[in-house]
Amino acid sequence: MKEKLLKLLNNSYSPYSNFKVSSIVVMKDGKEFTGVNVENSSYGAAICAERNAITTAISNGYKKNDFEKLYVMCDSEKVSTCCFLCRQFIVELFEKDKKIVCMSNNGDVKEFTVEELCPYPFTEEDLK
């Protein structure tokens, strides 16, 4: 997965931050969807690589709890974790025991379950 993520970093559109991020979501049936961060001059309208991959899976007919694993790589020697907007997407669509694998560009890895990455989620139960 490391080589796929490294190659995918080249597709990032990040002229403002120069912080490239790539992501691959793996579905329970083995299908993979990719995403990269896409920035624009209205920073709040940018989309993260994780949400890009997740929404592509949804656009292709997958549903909540069809997700098996998420891989994320930042173009950095440091392992970074998902932002909180992405964590909300993850909490909403992944089962809490599924794995989130974060990598640096040199292959260092930190692996979390959804529950570990998002210990105090805001879910549909909070809306009742």
N, C-alpha and C positions, 0 to 999 in steps of 0.2 A: 504494500500500500504506500510505503514511503516514496518510491519512485513515481507512482501515479500522482501523488500530491505535489512532489517537487515540480514535475512537468506542468501540472495544472496552475501552479503559482504564476507562470508566464501569462496566463489569461486574465489575471487581476487587472482591474482598471482602478489604480490608486495614485493619481497624479498629485493629490493634496497631501496625504499622509506618507506616501511612499512605503506603506506597510501592507505588503501583499499577504493575503490569506486565501487558502484553498480548503475545500471540504468535500468529503465523499460520504454520503449516507448509504448504508446497506440495508435493504429491506429483508424481511423474514424469508422471502422467496429467493434471495440471493441477488436480485436486481440492484444495480448501483446507480445513483444519481450524483452528479458533481455540481459544485458551486464555487464561485470566487467572490471576493468583495468587489463591489462596483460603487465608486464614489462619484459625487458631483459637487459643484460649488455650494449647493445648499446642503451642508453636512448632514442634517437630520434626515434628508431624503436618500442617503446612501443605504445600500443593503449589504449585510454581512454575508460571508461565504456560507455559513451554516444555514441561515435562513433561505439563501438562494437554493441550496441543495434540497432542503426540506420542502420548500414550496414547489420546486420542480417535481418532486415525488408526488405531492398532493395533486398537482396539475395533471399528472399522468394516471390518476385514478386511485392512488393509495390513500388509506384512511388512518385515523388514530389507531395506535397499537400495531400497525403493520411494520414499524421501524425496528430494526435489530441492533444497529451500531452506527455511530457517527465518528468519523475521523476528521481532525482539523489540524492544519499546519500553517504556522506563521513564518514568514521569511525573516527569521531571527534565530540566533543561536540559543535564545531563551525559550523555554516552553511557556506559551501563554494559554490561558483558559478562555472559554466563551464569555462574551459580554452578557449583561443581564437581559437585554432584549432577546438574544438567542436562547438564553437559559429558559425564558418564559415559553418560547416555542417548543423547546425540548420537553419541558414539564408537561405541556399541553398534549403532546403527540406521542411521546415515548413512555413505555412502562418503566417504573422506577428502578428496576433491576438491570436495565439495558446499559451498555457500555458507551462511554464517550472517551475517545482516545485523542489526546492532544500531543502534538509533536513539534519539535524545533526543526529547522532546516538541516541540521546535522544528525537528526535521527533520535535525539533524546525524547523520551516518552513519559507522559503522566497519564494514567488511566483511572477513570472514575466511573462509578455507577451514576445514573441520573440522580438518585437519592443523595449521593455524596456531593455531587456538584451543586445540587439545589436542595439543601436541607430544610428550608422553610418556604415551600412553594405557595404561590397564590394560584388556586384552582377554582373550578366551577363550584366547589363546595363553599368557597368564601363568598359567592354571589347569592347564596340562599339565605 
